[in-house]
Each structure stands twice: as C-alpha cells, then as structure tokens.
C-alpha cells in the first residue's frame, strides 16, 4: 500500500505538480463562488477560477528547453539575407508554442470585461438594496420583507 | 521553465488566493488579489509567454484592481465572511 502510494506520487504528482496546483487554485475559486456571502468575494473567486484555467492552457505550450517565442535577429538574418530554409534555421524545440498564448490573451481581456460588468451590476444592487451580502438581499426580496 | 521558480511562485499564489478570500476588509482583499495577479504575471513571463504576461500586468493586475477599488469605495468596505 505504502509502495503503491509512493509510486503514484512519483509518477503522477511530482512531474506534473503545476497541473495539481492549478486544480487546487480552481477549486479555491469554485469554493469561494459557492460559499462566500459577499458579492465582491464571489467575484474574486470567479477571477481566481478564470486565471487557473488560463494558467492551465498556457502551461500546455511550454517545452522543456524552450524560451520565449520571438525570432532572434541573427536567425532572421540567416533566413532573409542568406536565403536558408526556415526549417533548418528555426529549431522548434527552442520556442514555446505560441498558439495557446494567443488564445488566452483573448480570454484575459474577456475576463476583465466580465469582471467590470459584474462590479457595475453589484454597484447597482448596492444602490437599490444598500447591502452586498447575499442573504440580506434575499431577505429583502422575500414577500413580506423590508421592501 | 525553471521548476524552482515555478514552485516558489505557485506556493505564493495559493497563499495569496486563500488570503484574498479570508480577509474581511474588502479593500485588503482587493489589494491581495492584485498581488495574486502580479504573481501570475511573473509565472507567465517565466513560462515564456511574455505577451500574456504584459497583458496580465496591464489589464489583469492594473485595470481590474482599479475598478475593484472604485467599487469598494462606492459601496460597503466591510464584509461578513
């Protein structure tokens, strides 16, 4: 049993520890969205959930020996001036895969606009209910409540 | 990707996420959430995604912290949980 657990840790947790931490972050965000009573706290949880998913996608594109996906000046020179084929100059193991980066750039901007809209809506909620706590809002909404 | 940096930043990120959700003062929670965003920005720069890193630094950590602070100051600052 102990041996099995050690094998599981060595095979699944140690080499992929970043994925495990992303799932932990995602669960922290989900927990906050479900259990927190304050609307701002719920939004912070939503943002944490979002960034955990974006982190997961970006980390898919990382390779073991990779650097930033930008072409160096000398490589550009070799391709354009000396006319060598780009496949022999550019080693694809040296660059992180830029496709997930571009997709997640969109997701970040959409996430910020979602957050801004949600904060604007919570300001309007505060304007009409004078509170941001969910249970107090539900109390006032109930028939026979304060309103 | 340097795994030592990765582990340190990820530990700080989980701590920042938990603290941002535990603090009862909403202004403090917002600022800790800004710290969380900047840690994510560091992590992306270290992963080789520099474009995502500077977008996160400008939009995620900058703009969303500012609009959250504006909301906290125009509504209630204390939270019960």
HADDOCK unambig.tbl for C-alpha pairs under 7 A between the chains (distance, minus, plus):
assign (segid A and resid 25 and name CA) (segid B and resid 14 and name CA) 6.41 0.50 0.50
assign (segid A and resid 36 and name CA) (segid B and resid 81 and name CA) 6.67 0.50 0.50
assign (segid A and resid 37 and name CA) (segid B and resid 81 and name CA) 6.58 0.50 0.50
assign (segid A and resid 38 and name CA) (segid B and resid 79 and name CA) 6.33 0.50 0.50
assign (segid A and resid 41 and name CA) (segid B and resid 21 and name CA) 6.46 0.50 0.50
assign (segid A and resid 62 and name CA) (segid B and resid 47 and name CA) 6.43 0.50 0.50
assign (segid A and resid 64 and name CA) (segid B and resid 1 and name CA) 6.66 0.50 0.50
assign (segid A and resid 67 and name CA) (segid B and resid 48 and name CA) 5.54 0.50 0.50
assign (segid A and resid 68 and name CA) (segid B and resid 48 and name CA) 4.29 0.50 0.50
assign (segid A and resid 68 and name CA) (segid B and resid 49 and name CA) 6.42 0.50 0.50
assign (segid A and resid 68 and name CA) (segid B and resid 50 and name CA) 6.95 0.50 0.50
assign (segid A and resid 96 and name CA) (segid B and resid 48 and name CA) 6.34 0.50 0.50
assign (segid A and resid 101 and name CA) (segid B and resid 49 and name CA) 6.30 0.50 0.50
assign (segid A and resid 101 and name CA) (segid B and resid 52 and name CA) 6.23 0.50 0.50
assign (segid A and resid 105 and name CA) (segid B and resid 52 and name CA) 5.73 0.50 0.50
assign (segid A and resid 112 and name CA) (segid B and resid 60 and name CA) 6.50 0.50 0.50
assign (segid A and resid 112 and name CA) (segid B and resid 64 and name CA) 6.29 0.50 0.50
assign (segid A and resid 116 and name CA) (segid B and resid 67 and name CA) 6.85 0.50 0.50
assign (segid A and resid 119 and name CA) (segid B and resid 71 and name CA) 6.57 0.50 0.50
assign (segid A and resid 123 and name CA) (segid B and resid 71 and name CA) 6.60 0.50 0.50
assign (segid A and resid 123 and name CA) (segid B and resid 75 and name CA) 6.64 0.50 0.50
assign (segid A and resid 126 and name CA) (segid B and resid 75 and name CA) 6.42 0.50 0.50
